[in-house]
Every structure is written in structure tokens, then in C-alpha cells.
Amino acid sequence: MHINEKTLALLKAEVQKIERLIQIQKDNLNNPGCPVYEEVLDTQIFGLSRIIDFTVQLDLISAEKGKGILNELERRLV
């Protein structure tokens, strides 16, 4: 597997992990407006954005691809 493909696969796995975590929060809190839910969401999105920034700096993915990954995740979670 080429390093760029591996990078995208790892980022997609991270996105799936975040989606599962957020779904668990939704299921247990029953209130997406809850401060705890918002804190978990913000923390996870921030962490992913830092990982994406790092991979962009290494030229493993394009900035546009990174923004697309974040935008798609935010669209699905909100």
C-alpha cells in the first residue's frame, strides 16, 4: 500500500472511531445539546484536525482532502 493510501486509510479509521464514540454519547445522554456531548465532540474534532494538519504538512494528503474529511465528519455528526 502506498504511504498516501495508508494515510487516508488511517484517517478514515480515526473518523469511524470518532463517529462510534459520538454515537455512544448520543445513545447514553439522549441530548445532543448536553455540554458533555459538545465537549467530547469538540475535543475529538480538534484532535482529528491536528492529525490532518500534520499529514498535510508532510504532504501525505492535500489540504483540500483534509478539509473535506473534516467537513464530511462534521456534516454527519451535526
Buried (B, 14 or more C-beta within 10 A) or exposed (E): EEEBEEBBEEBEEBBEEBBEBBEEBBEEBEEEEBEEBEEBBEEBBEEBBEBBEEBBEEEBBEEEBBEEBBEEBEEEBE
